[in-house]
């Protein structure tokens, strides 16, 4: 062999030729796949959260509609009482109460009964407006904090929830030979959920 001839075999040159790194390409695709997977999971989780919130809002609105209807129906019986149906009306009202209002029903409704007696037999009542004032599940407040709602007359063991409803109504008595007499009712009612049944647990007037 002469000094001018190249040393080494052709195989040595082939081994030294760089080849594409398939490992790096696969790693890039793997990272992209993981990222897309994470985004998909996050999107699904967000969709589930949105759906749960929407479902809870729908259920809450449906429940509040029941609360408002319960308050309106109870008030409708009260303001449409007259001397002809007073006993039956009072019995129905009493049956749909709970707690202290049920126990002291006669004393609680006495002022309203006196109003009805002044209206005489021919009177009609109409609900003008109903609105939920507050919802209170827990009665504990921070020291020095002002409670946002009147205390619930029912313990949590009796009622799972109590909503305070404001009701505005009017009664018109058609007095014979005289001007019709109008009575305005501004009431605050507590509607309590007792084993799934909505009952009136507090009755008061708005001053």
Secondary structure, 3 states (H helix, E strand, C coil): CCCCCCCCCHHHHHHHCCCCCHHHHHHHHHHHHHHHHHHHHHHHHHHHHHHHHHHHHHHHHHHHHHHHHHHHHHHHHHHCCCCCCHHHHHHHHHHCECCHHHHCHHHHHHHHHHHHHHHCCCEEEEEEEEEEEEEECCCCCCCCCCCCCCCCCCCCCCCCEEEEEEEEEEEEECCCCCCCEEEEEEEEEEEEEECCEEEEEEEEECC
